Amino acid sequence: MDLKAHIRAIPDFPKPGILFYDISTLLRHADAWQHTVDRLAEAVRPHKPDLLAGIESRGFLVAAPLALSLGLGFTMVRKKGKLPGPTIPYTYDLEYGTDTVEIQADAVEPGQRVVILDDLLATGGTMQASVNLLRSVGAEVTAGACIIELTFLNGRSKLDIPFNSVVAYDE
């Protein structure tokens, strides 16, 4: 199945010069969405995760159904201040400034094998920050995966984990 046929490209969103790849059209097509989840399951299964972590917010749409399909638990990596209860933060550098991601303090047990998911890999910064955050609480991060990879941004090169994508865009 050609999954690119189910992903809508929206020019100049969220700002001029950006081409946004919208997965909402993929999500509403049951066969294409099932095919996507199946392909992600094939990519993730060899890494033997105990838990899947989804990166805010579209990563939740990817990781939660995949976790259910694989019979695994799911946890969220969110922006600072979005999770209730005690949290563990990780602050990382952006091109101009910093950002912080968090998990709940009891989200991961030391030694758990975790695969991190998002909808799209661009520069790799948020994915690698999520890896570092989960490692800081004792997780063994075994891989990362996304539906879409923007290969021209070389985000994969910033990751120190195995990484899989279902669809790649070269420009």
N, C-alpha and C positions, 0 to 999 in steps of 0.2 A: 504494500500500500504506500502511495506517495503522500507522506504526512505533510510535506510542504504545501500541498494543495489545500490543506485544512488550517494553515496558519496564515493569518491576515497580516500584511505589512502596511503600517500606517505611517506615512511620511510626516516629518515635522512634529512628532510627539515624543516626549513632553515639551520639547522646545525645537526651534528651527534647526535643521541640519541633522536631526536624529531620525533614524528609521526604526520604528518600534515594531517588534514582532509580537502580535497579539494571539495568545493561545485560547482566548474565549471561543473562537470559532472551532478550534480543535475539541475543546471540552464539550461543546454541545452536539458533536457528531459521535454518537455512541460507538460505532465500529472503529472510527479513527482513535477515539480515546482509549478503547479497550486494547487496540493494537499498540498504542503508546505505552500503556501500563505493562503489557506483556513484554515489550522490548526492554523496558527499564528493569523488569523482574529478571530477565535473562542476563542483563549487565550486572545487576546487584548480587544475585544469588551466589556466584562464585566467591564473593568476599565474606560470606558467612556472617552477616550482621546479626546482632542480638536486638538492635534498635535502629530505627531510621530517624534522622533529624531533618526537619524541613526549615529552610531559611525564609523569613518573612518576605512577602506574604504569599506570593504565588508558589513558593516552594512547599507551602502547606498543602496546596491543591495537588501537588505531585507526590509528596511523601506519605500523606495520610492514606489515600486509597492503595498505594503500593504496599504500605505496611500491613494493611488489612488483607491484601491479596497474598502476601508472604507469611501471614500469621505472626507478625512482629509488632512490637510496640512502636509508638511514634512520640517524638518530642519536638518542641518548637525552639528555634533560635530567633529571637526578636530584637527589635531596636530597644534601646534603653528606655525604661519606664513603662513598658507595655505588659509585663508579666506580673501577676500577683505573688505575694509572699517573698521570702528571701531569694535573691538572685545572685548569680556570679557573672560579672561583666568582663568584657575584653575590649579594650580600646585599640584602634588601629589607624594608621595614617592613610589619608586620602591625598590626592594631588594637591589640594588646597585645604588643609585642616585635618580633622580626625572624625571618626565615627565610633560608636560603641554598640556591640551586640551583647545579648545576655541569654542565659538559660536559667531556669529555676534551679535552686541549689540542690534539690533532690531529683533532678531530671535524669541523671546518669550515675550508675554505680561504677566505682573504679574497676577497670578491667573489662567493662562491656565493650563489645565490638560494635562500632557505629559507622553507618554510611550516611553521608550528608547529601541532601537533594535540594535542587532549586529548579525553577523553570528555565533559566537561561544563564549561561556563563559568558560574561563579557571580559572584563579585565582580570578577574580572578581574586580580587581583593577581599570581597565579602566571604567567598567560599574559603579562602585560606585563613581568614580571621576566625571563621566558624570552626575550622580544624583546630586552630590554636586554642580557642576557648574550650572545646571539648577535651582536648589533651590536658588542659590545665586542671581538670577535675578527675583525671585518671582514665579517661576513655581511650580505647585503642581505635583510632579512626582508620578504617581499612580502605575506604574509597569515597569518591564523590561522583554524582551523576546529575545530568540535566536533560531536559527535553531538547533545548536549543543551545548550540555553541556558536558564538561569533568568532570563528577561527582567525580572522584578520586582526583581532585585538590581542592574540597570543596569551589569553588568560590561563590556558592549560600550563604554560611554562612557569607560572608563578605558584603552581600547586606542588606540594611534596607528597601527594597521594595518587594512586591510580585514579583515572577519571574517564568516564564514558558519557557520550551524548548520543541522542537518537537522531537529531537533525543538525547539519552544519551549514552555516552561511559563510561564504568566503569573501563577501564584500558588503 
